[in-house]
Amino acid sequence: MSEVAEIEALQLQIEQLHARLNTVRIGETDNVPSRQTKDVLLETGIQEWTGKAKGKTVHEVFSQIETLVKVSGWTNEDKALIVKAKLQGLVLQFLSGRGELVR
């Protein structure tokens, strides 16, 4: 292969790599189908919830979360994980021990 042809082939490879770099997401590999990225920015607006009497009621908390679920397009699994991440104190202890209590 001539030097000019080799340089052209390398330039083509560089262009292909640049194009691929612009489409690759962090954590994505060639063997794993790409996952859609989720907008969880609104999740930061949900305050942690302890269930204390002076705070929001459970209905207010879940109403807020349901609204954000619709706006953000989260799945039920996303919703469950976000709710679990926002629980604190006795509410979290109850959820963690619920399986044992049911048995």
Secondary structure, DSSP 8 states (H G I E B T S, - for coil): --HHHHHHHHHHHHHHHHHHHHH--TT--TTS--------GGGGGS--B---TTS--HHHHHHHHHHHHHHHT--HHHHHHHHHHHB-HHHHHHHHHHHHHH-
